[in-house]
Amino acid sequence: MATPTAVPRPQRWDMPFSREGDSQQSLTNADVDRILNTEPFSKLNADGFKRSLPLRDIIKNDVRLVNCEPGDIVIRKGDWGQSAFFVLNGAMHVELEPPESSMPDAMLGRRSPKRKTWLQTIAQLWSNHSEPEFREPGDSTASTFATRELGDSTRIYLPDVSAVLTKYRTARLDSGQWFGELAALGRTQRLANVFAETKTELLEIRWQGLRDIMRHDRAGELKQYIEGVFRERALAAFLRNEPLFQDLSPDDLSELTAGAEFASYGNYDSSQPFKELAARSTDDLEHEPIVATEGEQPHGIILVRSGLARMSERHHHGHRTIGYLNASQSFGVAETTAGLKSGVAVPYRYSLRAIGFLNVVVIPMRLVEKLHIKQQAPPPSLAAAPARRMDDHLLDFLVDGRFVQGTSTMVIDMDRCTRCDDCVRACAETHDNNPRFVRHGPMHGRHMLVNACMHCADPVCMIECPTGAIYRDIASGLVVINERTCIGCAQCANNCPFDAIRMVEIRDSSGRVIVDERNARPLVQATKCDLCTEQLGGPACERACPQDALFRVDMRDLDGVRKAFRT
């Protein structure tokens, strides 16, 4: 029997945030002292933090300093947020809406893909060059944006900052201001482009550290600041995405932005309610916080900012689900606008409840009346199109099981599946002989929802990860695991309501089990489906299925869901 390899058990801060990039330097004690003497950190009561999680250690390990040159792009709109930024000195600019004046993708270092026509596709058979990866000198998209080297990394920057400031609407961020915290805390996409105007020193804090600080911010100053920033910088763009408000004048939109109200339901920094909800009876909806009640007079239009909500209607002695709403969808539009048109109040047709944590923006009735907001088109919800409603049993199955969180849910048609296990073997061959999913899961009719990572819209597995080892990939939005920073605490596996994360023993290159040098127990790390992001051709399991029985479904695409589960 091979002798195990003994190593120290990984700890939360074995890989401080300041050392995650090779170009970064660890914070010194002097750096930490300087940060703690800067507002708002100087206002925090260090005695209010846990002994096992002191404020100084959070700053030392969850923070890094970032130096920017003029024009450096720090955040790009659409990237996924993992950290927040605080301006220590210098000046940043955040691009504001309207979207028609936004900086083009080419300027930000992105490539806008163009799909070829079928004639162009066929023409490739005889038009391709004999040399592989042919490039015409000077015909590179790299010429549309500028880069500079920073240690071992490359940073995209804007060569002419003054021209950008002249052409695009921006807001200046000076010392003492935060940015990027909305996406970091909400585990969502960045809302705007942010770049440096001058030489700037930033404090970047990964979202776990920001969360821990906010937990002990008794005065709630950070929370108030974050809501104020959302109202100032992002709310107008959020409202403009709603067709109902697209024709409002700038003055009316400003009034709407000033009068909108925020409301939250559930607890954003705990995954336990979500897991408990998934395990409860499907007949009991009382545990879900009520946002609006069927039959009551509308108090306004409700817009989902983040999270998931259930629409239900009374049925016999209980309620039945008739739809669900994701981010940027609306509730109460039909009733509110119909009441204004007829002059007679129309009550809410359905009830709205929060599933897990829900963030909403409410447009009060007084503003709807004053601004003469009228419905131009049916709201994009299942309730607005009853003829297209999916089967009640399927809807209950998906919503009550919280499978509607999935952006890439693995489904197997068991009538087509021959149980050959080629999908599992292909996954194992692609991932160090260890499959990242189990061909097992709950059934609806002939369809099985497999215990594989669904890359949830709101990945609660990330919430309690102490090192940030499980995170969203900035480019793809997929939920992935960094093996370098996973300490095997199993928080993600315990919090995943879908049993999609497995803790596995790890081995060295010789095949020997790696054990804790103190107690000789095997060390484990989290593994899960990563959609074979490093493989050509996409997920190996799908490519290996000889019967085309395995496929993935984005639960946000309602038409796709109906087609996938049709019988």
C-alpha positions, 0 to 999 in steps of 0.5 A: 500500500502506498504511503500517504503524503502528509501536508498541513491542512489548508486554512481560510487565509492560506491564500490571502487575497493580496497574493491571488495574483502573482503581480500582487504584493501582500499587505504589510502591517503598515498598510493595514494600519493605514486602511483601519485609520481611513473612513469608513473602516475607522468608524467600525468597532473592532470589539464587535467582531468575533475573536475567530474573525477579527477586523484586522485579519479580514483587512489583512487577508480579504483586501488587496491594494490596486494601483491604476494608471490613467485610463486603466479599465477596472470594471467592464459592464457585463462581467460578473462581480466577485469583489468591491472597490474603495477609492483610497486616493485619485479619481475614477469614472463610472460610465452612466446610461443611456445605453446608446452612448455606451463605450463599444465592446472593441474599446473594452477589449471584447470581441463581438462575434459575427455568425457566418452565413451558410454560404460563408460556412460552405466557402471555408472548405476551399477558401481557408489558408494552407497555414493554420491560424492565419492572420493578415498583418495589421488586420487584428481586432487588437488595434481597436483597444490598448493594453499595457503589461503589469507584472505577469498580467495584461491590463486594458486601458483607454489611451485618450481619457479626456476624449472618453470623458467628453464623448460619454456620460460619466460620474466621478468617483473620488477618495472615500467612495465605493464601487462594484459592491452591488454586483459583489454582494448580489453575485450578479453582473457588473452594471457599468464600466469603470476606469481611472481618470488619474493615477489612483490607488484602490482598495479591492475587497473580495465579497466574503470580507465585505459581507463579514464587515457588513454583518458587524456594521451595527449602524448600517452605514455601508448598507445605506451607502450601497442603496444610495449608490444604486439609486444614484447610478444604476436605478435609472438604467434598471427602470429603463429596461422595463418597456413600461418606462421607456417612453418617459421624458428625462424629467419624468424618469428622474422623478420616477428614480427619486420616488422608487422604493426598495424592499428586501425579503429573506436574508442575503448572506445565509443559504440555510433558508434556501435549502430549508425551502427546498426540503419543505412540503410543496403544499405549504407556501406560508413559509415564503415571505409575501410580497403582494396578496391576491385580491388586495388593492395594488400598492404599485408596480413591483420590479424584481431586482434580484432573486426569485419570486413565485406567483400563485393563486387560490385553489381550493383550500390552498394555493397553486403556482402559476408562474415565477419571476426572475430578475428584471421581470415585473408584477402588477402591471396589468392590474395597475394600468387597467385600474388607471384606465377604467377609473376603478381599482383592479385588485392583484390577480395573483399573490407574489412570494419570495423564494429565498432572498428577493430584492425588489423595486416598487413604483408607488401608485401615486407615481404611476398615476402622476406620470400617466404610465400606461401599459404598452405591451403585456408584461413578460410573465407567464401570468400575462399569457395563460395560453402558453402556461406550462403544465401545472404539475411541471410548474409545481415540480420546478418551482417547489424544487427550486430547479428554476434557479438553474441556468444550465440544468442537466436533464435526461430523457429516460425513455431514450436513455439506455443506461449505458453510462457513457456520459459518466465515463466521458465525464470521468475521463475528462476530469482526472478519472472522477466524474463530476456528476451522479446519474441520479436525481428527481423525476418528472414523468420520463425526465430526470433532473440530474444531480449536476451543478446547474450554475444557478442564477443565485448560487447559494453555494458561494455564500459561506465559502470562506476563501472565495474558492467557489466563484463565478467566472468573470467571462462566462458567468459559470460557477467554478471552483479554484483548487488552489484556494479550496480548503475542503470545509464542505460549506458549498456542498452542505449549502447546495440544495441539489446535492450537486457538489461532492467532496473527494479525497485528493492525491498527488501525481504518484497516486498517493492520498494526501493527508493532514500531517496532524491527524493523518486524515485524508484531505478533501476538496470540492468538485462539481460540473464545470461544463468542461470549460477547458475542453473543445466541443463543450460538455463531454457527457452530452457529446458521449451520449449515443441516444441524444438523451442528455441535454441542458436547459436554461430555466430562464427561457420559458419557451425552452423549458416547455419544449424540453419537457413536452411529452 
